[in-house]
Amino acid sequence: MSSGFDFTGKVAVVTGAASGIGRATVRAFAAHGAKVVATDRDAGVHETIAGLHDALAIEVDAGNESDMQRLVETACEQFGGIDIFYANAGISGGTAGIFDADVALWAEVLRINLIGPALAIKHAAPRIVERGGGAILCTASVAGLRSGAGGTPYSASKAGVINLVQTAAQQLATSGVRVNAICPGLIETGMTQRAFDYAREQGKEDRLGQLNPLRRAGRPEEIAQVALFLASDAASYVNGQAIAVDGGLSSSHPVTRQVYGKPAF
């Protein structure tokens, strides 16, 4: 873990923190001096802050506006304000394509993955401004950069997140609040656990991440390190960007070609 970051006196809120990237990021911020608020709709979020000082766990639905309002107000009441907000919560929605996904699936994926970060920016940004500025981060995905890395609703939602941070950065001009997105590649998280477990059961763990130049999957801690950077003063001139952290996958994005009307595999 890098020792170059110092978040002493800062308050960081992280959604989707019951496992994976969110949990790793909460612990990374805490390890570097921040007061942390870990949130998730899964009760496992309470385990995330076990053993941490100046830490709070709250169960909320990141795509529900009243929940997000409550989260922001609670964080400010508990710790006096917010300096960093990481809108990380998301769902995969499976591998459904355009002709397989129904409206209900589209609505739920967009509600959590895209409306959730929009609500985070809407309600957290004014409180960050009150503290003199800070950083908002959103988890996008390499699937949001181009096709070939996820189901259609998921990919579209993450493309929306990338545009969201760009437009938000513009609308927050002169506020002192920077807004950036992280685009993970294949990372072992709760969302991808089934794929990792299956590969291990089949003795094919070495194939995980084989399409990127590093020939391996990533770890949540590797995403957390980028979150620390983007939230820190070291990234003071980084704004409105989507940073791919994918072992080089998005430099090529190989895909399985699908013929219309026929299965992909």
Disulfide bonds with the S-S distance in Angstrom:
none
